[in-house]
Amino acid sequence: MNIYGIVMAGGGGTRFWPLSRTKTPKQLLNLSGKDVMVNEAIARLCRVTLPENIYIATNETQRDPMEAVIGGRIPAENILAEPAARNTAACIGYAAVELLKTRGDGIMVITPSDAYIRDEETFAKTLRIAIRAAEETGKLVTIGITPTFPATGYGYIRFREAEGPVKEVVRFVEKPPLEQAEEYLRSGDYVWNSGMFVWKISTILEHYQRLLPELFARFGEFGEAIGTDREEELLRETYAKISPVSVDYGIMERSSDILVVPGEFGWSDVGSWDMLSAVRQENEEGNIVVGDGVLVDVKNSTVYAGSRTVALVGVEGLVVVETPDAVLVCPKERAQDVKKLVDELKKRGKEELL
């Protein structure tokens, strides 16, 4: 059975503004200093399948820069461009229908484009275990991350203990308060929800038909047009008529046929500037400096100097990001709120900064 890798790369990455923009979002940035995030995701999937079996699902506004950045690592026709953002259920449904029609049934290995993984070999081994479980059981499989601290910013998955690496999922849990997260960590019965999934194409489409029938019907109509001159027109009509819903909410939380493979491979959700330490080394003062930064008596700060010298004196716990047309300054503890700043820029009509 063919194994298909799907990289979900349609997000805006607004918490990495002003570096991340609409046409050059986080997944197209080189935050680690090694390669852009989407190329790192492709390289990881090449450990379990062939490049010609790897697809990228992105927004149509990002298609051209995406093709330029990946530089032929996968075929250009494997970039699936969504006409509008409709969350992960639509993204995965589109990929599933496209693959079934053009390549036939197989195993989908779905990963986000913006996670950092330190131990890629162990990650590949974890994926192979999940692939085998999906093929042998016909169930939906997700990858869980063994928690290392009581995180309140991640969703959790509770599993039923069993021999072997594959566990039965009991329930999904939303982002918990600190006290509850500490309890989850102590129990050993929970993993972080990584947003990575493995399943047969036919299996996930059966779940769509049962749990998201309207979405299934819309994509069924589109599927009939694949390979014809009406394909693009039907795709646009489909996206215009469907409502946004995440695959977690629409499928995973409502199904009783879910397995999880807990993994420990140095995973980090690099979601905002305060998380840059996952991919960049802090110095002795706890600072991360990218570019021409000059720091005097500065501690626990992140400085990204894109085109000019950025100088800080006598401060602590700041994020400072400089680009040719914008400068961001915020307390490190408020880095998640950069998204609110982007929303404010939209309200003010500053489209040139987005």
Rosetta silent file (secondary structure, phi, psi, omega in degrees, C-alpha in Angstrom):
SEQUENCE: MNIYGIVMAGGGGTRFWPLSRTKTPKQLLNLSGKDVMVNEAIARLCRVTLPENIYIATNETQRDPMEAVIGGRIPAENILAEPAARNTAACIGYAAVELLKTRGDGIMVITPSDAYIRDEETFAKTLRIAIRAAEETGKLVTIGITPTFPATGYGYIRFREAEGPVKEVVRFVEKPPLEQAEEYLRSGDYVWNSGMFVWKISTILEHYQRLLPELFARFGEFGEAIGTDREEELLRETYAKISPVSVDYGIMERSSDILVVPGEFGWSDVGSWDMLSAVRQENEEGNIVVGDGVLVDVKNSTVYAGSRTVALVGVEGLVVVETPDAVLVCPKERAQDVKKLVDELKKRGKEELL
SCORE:     score description
SCORE:     0.000 S_00000001
   1 L     0.000  131.851 -179.549    0.000    0.000    0.000 S_00000001
   2 E   -64.609  146.266  174.869    1.365    3.418   -0.977 S_00000001
   3 E  -111.315  123.863 -179.777    2.353    5.857    1.757 S_00000001
   4 E  -112.830  128.046  174.835    1.540    9.499    1.059 S_00000001
   5 E   -94.001  132.947  178.150    3.000   12.344    3.088 S_00000001
   6 E  -121.905  120.673  176.068    0.849   15.463    3.507 S_00000001
   7 E  -102.360  116.026  177.666    2.375   18.675    4.845 S_00000001
   8 E   -82.545  112.881 -171.737   -0.267   21.125    6.052 S_00000001
   9 L  -137.949   43.383 -177.795    1.223   24.518    5.208 S_00000001
  10 L  -108.231    2.627 -176.494   -1.616   26.984    4.753 S_00000001
  11 L   -73.561  165.876 -178.118   -1.453   28.900    8.031 S_00000001
  12 L   -92.205  -20.294 -179.775   -0.646   32.566    8.406 S_00000001
  13 L    57.312   40.842 -172.058    1.854   32.324   11.257 S_00000001
  14 H   -64.772  -23.674 -179.275    0.647   35.666   12.593 S_00000001
  15 H   -73.583   -7.130  174.763    2.433   35.304   15.937 S_00000001
  16 H  -104.749   19.235  171.471    5.737   35.627   14.062 S_00000001
  17 L   -64.885  146.976    6.785    4.863   39.053   12.656 S_00000001
  18 L   -90.434    3.209  177.827    6.563   41.215   11.378 S_00000001
  19 L   -73.029  -42.636  179.796    8.801   38.525    9.845 S_00000001
  20 L   -84.654  125.667  179.201    5.839   36.321    8.896 S_00000001
  21 L  -127.714  173.481 -175.787    3.523   37.887    6.300 S_00000001
  22 L   -55.035  -45.409 -176.922    0.567   36.713    4.197 S_00000001
  23 L   -90.560  -13.576  176.407    2.714   35.677    1.222 S_00000001
  24 L  -133.482   69.452 -177.666    5.720   34.608    3.290 S_00000001
  25 L   -73.654  179.460 -173.639    4.244   32.980    6.403 S_00000001
  26 H   -51.303  -40.543 -175.651    6.138   31.134    9.112 S_00000001
  27 H   -66.408  -15.154  177.885    6.393   27.875    7.167 S_00000001
  28 H  -100.477    9.817 -178.968    8.391   29.691    4.455 S_00000001
  29 L  -103.862  151.488  174.150   10.870   31.151    6.951 S_00000001
  30 L   -97.678   87.956 -178.052   14.236   29.826    8.053 S_00000001
  31 L   -86.878  -24.997 -176.053   13.843   30.121   11.811 S_00000001
  32 L   -86.433  -16.963 -174.424   16.331   27.386   12.725 S_00000001
  33 L    87.692   -0.947 -178.825   19.223   28.707   10.641 S_00000001
  34 L  -105.119  -56.507 -179.445   19.301   25.418    8.686 S_00000001
  35 L  -158.771  167.322  177.751   16.408   25.509    6.189 S_00000001
  36 L   -67.456  155.187 -170.291   12.899   26.866    5.849 S_00000001
  37 H   -63.004  -38.958 -177.812   10.348   24.996    7.949 S_00000001
  38 H   -67.055  -34.834  177.600    8.397   23.429    5.082 S_00000001
  39 H   -68.878  -35.200  175.935   11.598   21.956    3.605 S_00000001
  40 H   -64.929  -38.254  177.641   12.499   20.472    6.980 S_00000001
  41 H   -65.422  -40.403  177.860    9.023   18.882    7.100 S_00000001
  42 H   -62.729  -44.992 -178.362    9.512   17.424    3.609 S_00000001
  43 H   -61.160  -38.082  178.668   12.906   16.005    4.561 S_00000001
  44 H   -65.481  -40.418 -179.926   11.412   14.259    7.607 S_00000001
  45 H   -70.383  -25.503  177.738    8.683   12.633    5.507 S_00000001
  46 L   -65.736  -11.053  176.047   11.286   11.436    2.990 S_00000001
  47 L   -77.651  -16.575 -177.951   12.402    9.032    5.724 S_00000001
  48 L  -123.282   -6.351  177.769    9.154    7.067    5.360 S_00000001
  49 L  -155.909  176.701 -178.032    8.117    7.606    1.733 S_00000001
  50 L   -86.623  152.131  179.849    9.363    8.817   -1.650 S_00000001
  51 H   -55.532  -36.595 -179.382    9.487   12.521   -2.623 S_00000001
  52 H   -69.900   -9.986  176.857    6.967   11.951   -5.425 S_00000001
  53 H  -101.219    8.854 -179.571    4.488   10.723   -2.782 S_00000001
  54 E  -104.429  133.149 -178.471    4.725   13.879   -0.679 S_00000001
  55 E  -123.104  152.205  175.105    2.130   16.632   -1.062 S_00000001
  56 E  -119.409  128.312  174.864    1.807   20.127    0.369 S_00000001
  57 E  -104.342  118.605 -176.041   -1.592   21.631    1.162 S_00000001
  58 E  -141.408  179.134  176.802   -1.379   25.417    1.204 S_00000001
  59 E   -85.891  147.400 -175.857   -3.323   28.564    0.375 S_00000001
  60 H   -62.033  -26.237  177.794   -3.396   29.672   -3.253 S_00000001
  61 H   -69.361  -18.702 -178.396   -1.815   33.022   -2.288 S_00000001
  62 H  -103.741    0.714 -172.552    1.219   31.070   -1.068 S_00000001
  63 H   -62.418  -49.445 -177.056    1.488   28.632   -3.959 S_00000001
  64 H   -64.309  -49.849  176.574    4.088   30.481   -6.053 S_00000001
  65 H   -62.975  -31.143  177.070    6.452   31.342   -3.172 S_00000001
  66 H   -63.552  -45.788 -179.975    5.979   27.786   -1.885 S_00000001
  67 H   -62.294  -39.447  179.839    7.060   26.331   -5.240 S_00000001
  68 H   -65.404  -41.289 -176.193   10.083   28.642   -5.314 S_00000001
  69 H   -70.027  -41.315 -176.084   11.141   27.725   -1.779 S_00000001
  70 H   -73.561  -19.166  169.703   10.848   23.937   -2.122 S_00000001
  71 L    53.765   41.657  175.956   13.061   24.089   -5.211 S_00000001
  72 L    80.652   10.088  178.914   11.947   20.836   -6.837 S_00000001
  73 L   -62.865  -32.536  171.669   12.161   18.709   -3.690 S_00000001
  74 L  -131.711  161.611  178.746    8.726   17.364   -4.638 S_00000001
  75 L   -60.065  140.482 -178.749    6.843   17.670   -7.956 S_00000001
  76 H   -58.967  -32.474 -179.451    5.231   21.083   -8.434 S_00000001
  77 H   -71.552   -8.284  176.973    1.897   19.400   -9.190 S_00000001
  78 H   -87.110    5.532  173.101    1.944   17.972   -5.649 S_00000001
  79 E   -90.684  112.915 -179.458    1.249   21.431   -4.235 S_00000001
  80 E   -95.665  114.770 -173.859   -2.489   21.517   -3.477 S_00000001
  81 E  -100.703  113.182  177.506   -3.662   25.128   -3.380 S_00000001
  82 E   -78.107  136.127  179.337   -6.818   25.841   -1.370 S_00000001
  83 L   -69.546  -21.495 -178.557   -8.916   28.779   -2.670 S_00000001
  84 L  -155.962  157.978  178.182   -9.730   29.844    0.913 S_00000001
  85 L   -81.488  119.681 -179.233   -8.800   28.976    4.481 S_00000001
  86 L  -132.130   24.276  176.053  -11.378   26.528    5.877 S_00000001
  87 H    74.661 -177.917 -166.846   -9.392   24.839    8.687 S_00000001
  88 H   -75.418  -26.741  179.061   -7.887   21.356    8.802 S_00000001
  89 H   -64.377  -41.279  177.598  -10.944   19.215    8.018 S_00000001
  90 H   -67.928  -44.427 -179.990  -11.239   20.865    4.601 S_00000001
  91 H   -56.879  -48.662 -178.175   -7.485   20.732    4.008 S_00000001
  92 H   -71.663  -37.929  177.432   -7.299   17.012    4.777 S_00000001
  93 H   -61.472  -42.945  177.456  -10.551   16.249    2.923 S_00000001
  94 H   -58.934  -49.855 -179.152   -9.219   17.951   -0.199 S_00000001
  95 H   -62.185  -41.091 -178.537   -5.978   15.976   -0.059 S_00000001
  96 H   -63.512  -45.987 -179.161   -7.795   12.682    0.574 S_00000001
  97 H   -66.257  -43.065  179.039  -10.191   13.089   -2.357 S_00000001
  98 H   -60.308  -45.761 -178.847   -7.402   14.239   -4.686 S_00000001
  99 H   -66.457  -44.888 -178.504   -5.199   11.284   -3.750 S_00000001
 100 H   -59.842  -40.633 -177.122   -7.956    8.686   -3.973 S_00000001
 101 H   -74.444  -38.281 -173.138   -8.937    9.872   -7.447 S_00000001
 102 H   -97.651  -25.401 -174.717   -5.437   10.289   -8.887 S_00000001
 103 L  -123.989  -19.006 -177.687   -3.318    7.720   -6.991 S_00000001
 104 L    93.950  175.457 -176.992   -5.701    5.251   -5.339 S_00000001
 105 L   -64.597  154.878  179.937   -6.068    4.189   -1.718 S_00000001
 106 E   179.445 -173.596  179.045   -3.091    4.304    0.576 S_00000001
 107 E   -95.803  127.498  173.628   -1.836    5.542    3.945 S_00000001
 108 E   -94.844  128.646  172.707   -1.846    9.291    4.598 S_00000001
 109 E  -112.741  108.901 -170.313    0.837   10.603    6.961 S_00000001
 110 E  -109.848  124.707  178.535   -0.202   14.146    7.852 S_00000001
 111 E  -133.329  150.868  171.202    2.084   16.607    9.613 S_00000001
 112 E   -72.561  162.575 -178.032    2.050   20.368   10.172 S_00000001
 113 L   -91.341   -9.769 -166.782    4.768   22.388    8.470 S_00000001
 114 L  -117.674   22.388  175.097    5.735   24.482   11.471 S_00000001
 115 E   -98.198  151.507  176.076    6.813   22.035   14.182 S_00000001
 116 E  -105.971  135.326  179.395   10.435   21.484   15.151 S_00000001
 117 E  -130.985  119.805 -175.185   11.704   17.939   15.686 S_00000001
 118 L   -78.811  -48.065 -175.538   15.181   17.371   17.070 S_00000001
 119 L   -99.690   89.518 -173.503   15.512   13.550   16.776 S_00000001
 120 H   -72.426  -29.797  179.332   14.391   12.833   13.233 S_00000001
 121 H   -67.814  -44.906  177.524   15.381    9.160   13.254 S_00000001
 122 H   -65.517  -36.631  176.048   13.233    8.401   16.312 S_00000001
 123 H   -59.710  -44.940  179.658   10.438   10.430   14.739 S_00000001
 124 H   -63.008  -39.483  177.157   10.631    8.267   11.608 S_00000001
 125 H   -62.480  -40.040  178.573   10.496    5.107   13.732 S_00000001
 126 H   -64.190  -41.521  177.459    7.382    6.459   15.483 S_00000001
 127 H   -62.600  -40.163 -179.373    5.752    7.169   12.123 S_00000001
 128 H   -64.340  -37.081  176.221    6.498    3.638   10.924 S_00000001
 129 H   -63.734  -43.666  179.849    4.777    2.201   14.009 S_00000001
 130 H   -65.893  -39.493  178.593    1.734    4.402   13.327 S_00000001
 131 H   -61.820  -44.906  178.923    1.697    3.449    9.637 S_00000001
 132 H   -63.347  -40.742  179.197    1.700   -0.247   10.501 S_00000001
 133 H   -64.534  -42.144  179.699   -1.101    0.262   13.057 S_00000001
 134 H   -64.750  -38.810 -178.286   -3.245    2.177   10.542 S_00000001
 135 H   -71.838  -40.414 -175.261   -2.745   -0.484    7.886 S_00000001
 136 H   -80.615  -32.736 -175.138   -3.376   -3.466   10.167 S_00000001
 137 H  -100.481  -21.347 -175.531   -6.300   -2.114   12.232 S_00000001
 138 L    69.748   21.536  179.757   -8.088    0.184    9.811 S_00000001
 139 L  -105.744  169.272  174.355   -8.352    2.786   12.581 S_00000001
 140 E   -82.605  134.172 -177.425   -7.402    6.439   12.799 S_00000001
 141 E  -123.494  137.144  174.806   -3.978    6.932   14.391 S_00000001
 142 E  -124.804  157.132  177.536   -2.487   10.078   15.872 S_00000001
 143 E   -98.697  125.405  176.238    0.975   10.833   17.205 S_00000001
 144 E  -104.987  152.847  179.614    1.114   11.990   20.820 S_00000001
 145 E  -107.744  120.979  177.053    4.029   13.765   22.481 S_00000001
 146 L   -61.010  118.380 -173.809    5.110   12.501   25.896 S_00000001
 147 L   -67.730  142.265  179.063    4.850   15.683   28.028 S_00000001
 148 L  -111.333  -10.261  175.384    8.003   17.057   29.634 S_00000001
 149 L  -157.792  163.684 -176.141    6.365   19.874   31.603 S_00000001
 150 L   -77.822   76.154 -176.708    2.802   20.905   32.575 S_00000001
 151 L   -70.983  135.551  176.054    2.006   22.855   29.396 S_00000001
 152 L  -103.688   -4.002 -178.307   -1.186   24.913   29.375 S_00000001
 153 L   -98.886    0.064  179.884   -0.908   25.895   25.717 S_00000001
 154 L  -114.408  151.993  168.036   -1.339   22.413   24.230 S_00000001
 155 L   -77.983  158.916 -178.277   -4.299   20.085   23.923 S_00000001
 156 E  -122.382  158.407  174.725   -3.956   16.672   25.589 S_00000001
 157 E  -126.746  125.154  174.554   -4.949   13.109   24.732 S_00000001
 158 E   -93.305  133.798 -179.004   -5.779   10.589   27.441 S_00000001
 159 E  -123.514  161.086  176.702   -4.956    6.999   26.531 S_00000001
 160 E   -95.725  123.722 -176.491   -5.593    3.564   28.000 S_00000001
 161 L   -62.518  138.544  179.127   -2.370    1.829   29.028 S_00000001
 162 L  -156.840  160.464  176.900   -1.559   -1.332   27.114 S_00000001
 163 L   -67.570  144.527  178.317    1.452   -3.400   26.160 S_00000001
 164 L    93.282  171.727 -173.602    3.283   -2.184   23.114 S_00000001
 165 L   -81.163  -12.785 -176.576    3.720    1.259   21.570 S_00000001
 166 L  -102.652  126.732 -176.372    0.139    1.705   20.275 S_00000001
 167 E  -118.880  154.793  175.647   -2.530    2.847   22.776 S_00000001
 168 E   -86.022  131.907  179.746   -6.285    3.259   22.638 S_00000001
 169 E   -78.243  131.907  176.287   -7.479    6.854   22.973 S_00000001
 170 E   -90.644  -48.118  179.036   -9.932    7.508   25.809 S_00000001
 171 E  -167.151  160.251  173.252  -10.625   11.175   25.117 S_00000001
 172 E   -98.776  144.158 -176.430   -9.246   14.463   23.841 S_00000001
 173 E  -126.818  134.998  177.173   -8.834   17.341   26.302 S_00000001
 174 L   -68.491  173.070  179.017   -8.715   21.063   25.558 S_00000001
 175 L   -56.266  120.011 -172.872   -5.892   23.275   26.824 S_00000001
 176 L   -92.509  161.285  168.660   -6.038   22.824   30.633 S_00000001
 177 L   -68.097  165.366 -173.297   -5.301   25.219   33.503 S_00000001
 178 H   -56.925  -45.123 -177.852   -1.925   24.749   35.197 S_00000001
 179 H   -58.674  -41.382 -179.663   -3.211   22.656   38.123 S_00000001
 180 H   -71.154  -38.401  178.466   -4.873   20.201   35.770 S_00000001
 181 H   -62.532  -38.145  177.246   -1.840   20.071   33.492 S_00000001
 182 H   -63.792  -37.571  177.945    0.325   19.173   36.497 S_00000001
 183 H   -66.616  -41.512  178.301   -2.084   16.345   37.324 S_00000001
 184 H   -61.074  -41.956 -178.934   -1.924   15.055   33.742 S_00000001
 185 H   -63.443  -42.405 -179.193    1.876   15.061   33.884 S_00000001
 186 H   -66.633  -35.942 -173.248    1.942   13.090   37.157 S_00000001
 187 H   -68.374  -33.131 -176.023   -0.569   10.475   35.961 S_00000001
 188 L    75.911    6.257 -177.588    1.432    9.338   32.937 S_00000001
 189 L  -102.689   10.097 -176.059   -1.858    8.690   31.086 S_00000001
 190 E  -130.004  148.902  171.514   -1.749   11.760   28.862 S_00000001
 191 E  -130.187  159.598  174.784    0.214   12.977   25.860 S_00000001
 192 E   -74.286  145.928  176.478    0.232   16.297   24.066 S_00000001
 193 E   -82.497  111.858 -174.264   -1.855   16.527   20.906 S_00000001
 194 E   -86.412  -15.148 -175.140    0.707   17.071   18.123 S_00000001
 195 E    74.869   22.745  176.771   -1.721   17.536   15.227 S_00000001
 196 E  -113.014  135.403 -171.980   -0.075   14.652   13.328 S_00000001
 197 E  -135.066  149.951  177.540   -2.258   11.895   11.892 S_00000001
 198 E  -138.896  126.718  179.142   -1.860    8.554   10.084 S_00000001
 199 E  -167.702  163.710  172.854   -4.719    6.640    8.412 S_00000001
 200 E   -71.437  145.491  176.520   -5.948    4.986    5.237 S_00000001
 201 H   -58.625  -45.756 -179.056   -7.542    7.372    2.762 S_00000001
 202 H   -62.464  -34.961 -179.447  -10.619    5.145    2.587 S_00000001
 203 H   -67.535  -46.604 -177.755  -10.873    5.079    6.396 S_00000001
 204 H   -67.934  -34.847  178.871  -10.818    8.848    6.879 S_00000001
 205 H   -69.052  -32.423  173.668  -13.347    9.354    4.063 S_00000001
 206 H   -62.847  -39.800  177.899  -15.685    6.853    5.735 S_00000001
 207 H   -67.167  -38.675  175.997  -15.442    8.977    8.895 S_00000001
 208 H   -61.090  -43.925 -178.537  -16.176   12.143    6.893 S_00000001
 209 H   -61.167  -36.823 -177.045  -19.249   10.488    5.405 S_00000001
 210 H   -84.560  -39.807 -171.525  -20.525    9.540    8.866 S_00000001
 211 H  -104.583  -24.998  177.913  -19.461   12.527   10.975 S_00000001
 212 L  -131.433   63.336 -171.840  -19.166   15.394    8.467 S_00000001
 213 H   -61.052  -35.101 -179.630  -21.720   14.411    5.808 S_00000001
 214 H   -66.938  -44.336  177.986  -22.104   17.908    4.312 S_00000001
 215 H   -63.197  -41.409  179.144  -18.368   18.298    3.848 S_00000001
 216 H   -60.318  -43.742 -178.752  -18.161   14.782    2.439 S_00000001
 217 H   -64.702  -41.665 -179.899  -20.911   15.527   -0.083 S_00000001
 218 H   -62.771  -45.960 -179.152  -19.258   18.753   -1.231 S_00000001
 219 H   -71.748  -25.586  174.083  -15.911   17.079   -1.761 S_00000001
 220 H   -62.612  -41.758  177.471  -17.659   14.161   -3.480 S_00000001
 221 H   -63.667  -42.923  178.372  -18.956   16.591   -6.104 S_00000001
 222 H   -63.614  -41.073 -178.160  -15.488   18.060   -6.503 S_00000001
 223 H   -57.297  -33.778  179.153  -13.949   14.604   -6.798 S_00000001
 224 H   -66.069  -23.062 -176.651  -16.052   13.887   -9.877 S_00000001
 225 H   -93.910   -7.639 -178.434  -14.460   16.897  -11.600 S_00000001
 226 L   -61.820  130.120 -178.954  -10.826   15.990  -10.870 S_00000001
 227 L    89.744   -0.970  177.971   -8.940   15.615  -14.133 S_00000001
 228 L  -110.723  174.064  179.869  -11.527   17.573  -16.124 S_00000001
 229 L   -75.218   -2.395  178.140  -11.601   21.203  -17.249 S_00000001
 230 L  -101.010    4.000 -174.351  -14.094   21.938  -14.433 S_00000001
 231 H   -58.530  -51.863 -177.299  -11.754   20.884  -11.612 S_00000001
 232 H   -64.148  -41.083  179.532  -10.645   24.389  -10.556 S_00000001
 233 H   -61.309  -45.067 -179.374  -14.188   25.793  -10.876 S_00000001
 234 H   -68.668  -34.152  177.183  -15.653   23.011   -8.703 S_00000001
 235 H   -62.668  -43.699  179.358  -12.884   23.404   -6.138 S_00000001
 236 H   -65.185  -41.521  178.263  -13.731   27.094   -5.756 S_00000001
 237 H   -63.217  -40.012  179.233  -17.436   26.333   -5.493 S_00000001
 238 H   -61.324  -49.324 -178.137  -16.744   23.690   -2.849 S_00000001
 239 H   -68.242  -26.788  178.289  -14.686   26.019   -0.672 S_00000001
 240 H   -71.690  -22.433 -173.110  -17.242   28.803   -1.041 S_00000001
 241 H  -103.423  -13.296 -175.421  -19.972   26.548    0.393 S_00000001
 242 L   -96.211  153.492  179.575  -18.236   24.756    3.280 S_00000001
 243 L   -97.778  147.686  178.902  -17.833   25.963    6.857 S_00000001
 244 L   -68.323  134.306  174.133  -14.497   25.943    8.698 S_00000001
 245 L  -155.310  141.853  178.842  -14.031   23.059   11.126 S_00000001
 246 L   -81.967  152.413  177.239  -10.919   21.400   12.509 S_00000001
 247 H   -67.680  -27.747  176.698  -10.342   17.694   11.972 S_00000001
 248 H   -62.855  -50.635 -177.663   -9.846   17.396   15.748 S_00000001
 249 H   -72.813  -42.619 -174.252  -13.319   18.750   16.515 S_00000001
 250 H   -75.934  -32.019 -175.037  -15.113   17.318   13.490 S_00000001
 251 L  -120.906  -60.663 -168.315  -13.626   13.816   13.487 S_00000001
 252 H   -60.495  -44.187 -177.344  -11.137   12.919   16.212 S_00000001
 253 H   -74.412  -10.852 -174.954  -13.176   14.005   19.249 S_00000001
 254 H  -112.157   -3.452 -178.521  -16.297   12.276   17.905 S_00000001
 255 L  -100.531  150.837  177.436  -14.882    8.938   16.804 S_00000001
 256 L  -103.870    3.153 -176.730  -14.425    5.840   18.956 S_00000001
 257 L  -111.053   56.372 -176.121  -11.830    4.268   16.638 S_00000001
 258 E  -116.604  133.943  173.232   -8.749    6.289   17.573 S_00000001
 259 E  -117.588  153.564  177.123   -5.283    5.013   18.445 S_00000001
 260 E  -131.267  141.377  173.545   -2.310    7.030   19.624 S_00000001
 261 E  -112.188  104.944  177.212    1.404    6.338   19.423 S_00000001
 262 E   -66.414  139.588 -178.169    3.216    8.266   22.181 S_00000001
 263 E  -136.012  151.202  174.677    6.566    9.594   21.024 S_00000001
 264 L  -130.357   98.083 -176.928    9.663   11.234   22.450 S_00000001
 265 L  -143.479   28.863  175.703   11.693   12.834   19.678 S_00000001
 266 L    69.232   44.623 -179.265   12.350   16.422   20.756 S_00000001
 267 E   -81.694  141.472  173.271    9.120   17.922   19.397 S_00000001
 268 E  -146.808  133.925  174.845    8.323   21.603   19.828 S_00000001
 269 E   -87.389   96.662 -176.797    5.458   23.680   18.500 S_00000001
 270 L   -79.504   82.030 -170.385    7.367   26.811   17.478 S_00000001
 271 L   -97.356  -16.173 -176.483    4.279   28.992   17.621 S_00000001
 272 L  -158.150  171.287 -173.488    5.570   32.408   18.671 S_00000001
 273 H   -60.291  -30.040 -179.328    8.733   34.435   19.242 S_00000001
 274 H   -71.771  -11.216  179.567    9.094   33.286   22.848 S_00000001
 275 H   -98.107    7.714 -176.663    9.466   29.690   21.573 S_00000001
 276 H   -63.864  -19.045  178.887   12.464   30.453   19.334 S_00000001
 277 H   -64.692  -15.424  176.975   14.711   28.779   21.910 S_00000001
 278 H   -68.446  -27.684 -176.010   13.448   25.443   20.546 S_00000001
 279 L  -119.243   -9.382  179.037   15.417   26.005   17.330 S_00000001
 280 L  -126.608  144.479 -177.337   18.079   28.551   18.366 S_00000001
 281 L   -80.669  129.755  173.620   20.679   28.304   21.105 S_00000001
 282 L   -78.321  148.715  174.767   20.411   30.738   24.017 S_00000001
 283 L   -86.310 -172.706 -174.796   23.633   32.349   25.269 S_00000001
 284 L   -62.541  -25.880  179.453   24.747   32.451   28.898 S_00000001
 285 L   -90.468    5.113 -179.412   22.412   35.371   29.630 S_00000001
 286 L    79.839   17.256 -179.082   19.422   33.543   28.171 S_00000001
 287 L   -97.661  148.464  169.884   19.389   35.703   25.032 S_00000001
 288 E  -117.564  124.611 -179.109   18.816   34.648   21.429 S_00000001
 289 E  -125.615  120.919  175.304   20.316   36.991   18.839 S_00000001
 290 E  -116.488  125.016 -177.767   19.774   36.590   15.087 S_00000001
 291 L    90.551 -158.860 -174.355   21.477   39.133   12.854 S_00000001
 292 L   -89.236   81.013  177.378   23.373   42.235   13.956 S_00000001
 293 E  -108.211  135.386  177.583   22.274   42.634   17.552 S_00000001
 294 E  -118.102  116.259 -174.056   24.321   44.522   20.141 S_00000001
 295 E  -122.333  131.740  176.248   23.285   43.790   23.741 S_00000001
 296 E  -128.106  122.381 -178.785   24.615   45.319   26.957 S_00000001
 297 L    53.139   49.965 -179.391   23.311   44.128   30.328 S_00000001
 298 L  -119.823  138.434 -179.597   20.424   42.294   28.659 S_00000001
 299 E  -132.965  150.071  169.541   18.909   39.024   29.872 S_00000001
 300 L    50.070   45.127 -177.781   16.299   36.493   28.707 S_00000001
 301 L  -126.684  155.815  176.876   15.509   38.363   25.484 S_00000001
 302 E  -116.140  123.735 -178.428   15.016   37.471   21.825 S_00000001
 303 E  -124.751  124.088  176.160   16.432   39.840   19.201 S_00000001
 304 E  -120.955  108.867 -179.817   15.926   39.396   15.457 S_00000001
 305 E  -105.286  109.425 -174.811   17.747   42.019   13.382 S_00000001
 306 L   -84.492  -43.007 -173.414   16.801   41.680    9.752 S_00000001
 307 L  -136.067  -10.633 -178.250   18.445   44.626    7.980 S_00000001
 308 L  -135.039  169.239  173.843   19.892   47.002   10.577 S_00000001
 309 L   -73.842  132.225  176.692   21.811   46.948   13.827 S_00000001
 310 E  -115.399  121.951 -175.919   19.496   46.502   16.820 S_00000001
 311 E  -116.736  133.269  177.586   20.931   47.676   20.157 S_00000001
 312 E  -127.935  141.138  178.322   19.495   46.980   23.635 S_00000001
 313 E  -133.921  127.353  168.330   20.772   48.209   26.990 S_00000001
 314 L    61.918   38.312  178.399   19.709   47.185   30.486 S_00000001
 315 L  -124.861  168.296 -178.182   16.487   45.338   29.709 S_00000001
 316 E  -147.394  140.922  173.172   15.157   41.872   30.445 S_00000001
 317 L    68.177   39.796  179.973   12.536   39.560   28.992 S_00000001
 318 E  -111.977  156.273  165.252   11.901   41.371   25.701 S_00000001
 319 E  -114.935  124.392  177.787   11.207   40.333   22.121 S_00000001
 320 E  -128.846  120.245 -178.025   12.585   42.804   19.555 S_00000001
 321 E  -127.497  125.832 -178.840   12.153   42.073   15.846 S_00000001
 322 E  -116.604  129.196  171.966   13.336   44.433   13.095 S_00000001
 323 E  -128.738  170.608 -177.030   12.376   44.233    9.420 S_00000001
 324 L   -57.793  -28.104 -175.335   12.739   46.890    6.676 S_00000001
 325 L  -120.145    2.857 -178.693    9.210   48.240    7.199 S_00000001
 326 E  -158.985  151.871  176.314    8.259   47.370   10.794 S_00000001
 327 E  -131.059  132.221  177.063    9.664   46.890   14.284 S_00000001
 328 E  -110.378  132.553  172.719    8.084   44.771   17.021 S_00000001
 329 E  -134.247  123.984  177.540    8.820   45.275   20.729 S_00000001
 330 E  -155.879  155.663  172.426    6.942   43.318   23.386 S_00000001
 331 E   -62.060  141.943 -179.062    7.501   41.554   26.700 S_00000001
 332 H   -56.292  -36.204 -178.059    8.451   37.931   26.084 S_00000001
 333 H   -70.514  -11.384  178.024    5.516   36.822   28.240 S_00000001
 334 H  -107.453   15.769 -175.721    3.128   38.616   25.855 S_00000001
 335 H   -60.427  -31.510  178.498    4.512   37.046   22.662 S_00000001
 336 H   -63.202  -24.760 -176.196    1.259   35.130   22.108 S_00000001
 337 H   -81.386    0.825  175.858   -0.530   38.479   21.829 S_00000001
 338 H   -59.538  -30.976  176.014    1.289   39.424   18.626 S_00000001
 339 H   -58.573  -38.545  178.017   -1.715   37.880   16.864 S_00000001
 340 H   -64.244  -35.680  177.996   -3.867   40.605   18.454 S_00000001
 341 H   -64.442  -40.799  177.538   -1.495   43.194   17.020 S_00000001
 342 H   -63.242  -40.537  176.842   -1.952   41.732   13.550 S_00000001
 343 H   -60.940  -38.493  179.110   -5.724   41.916   14.031 S_00000001
 344 H   -67.547  -38.478  176.576   -5.352   45.591   14.975 S_00000001
 345 H   -62.362  -38.126  176.643   -3.304   46.290   11.848 S_00000001
 346 H   -62.619  -44.031 -179.850   -6.110   44.732    9.780 S_00000001
 347 H   -60.795  -35.360 -178.111   -8.669   46.983   11.468 S_00000001
 348 L   -84.266    0.902  177.170   -6.551   50.034   10.646 S_00000001
 349 L    73.266   22.892 -179.086   -6.298   49.018    7.001 S_00000001
 350 L   -88.258   59.311 -176.239   -2.517   48.604    7.034 S_00000001
 351 H   -60.557  -28.825 -178.529   -2.628   45.826    4.452 S_00000001
 352 H   -66.754  -15.978  178.484    0.881   46.666    3.245 S_00000001
 353 H   -98.091    0.914 -177.227    2.226   45.414    6.574 S_00000001
 354 L  -106.499    0.000    0.000    0.364   42.119    6.449 S_00000001
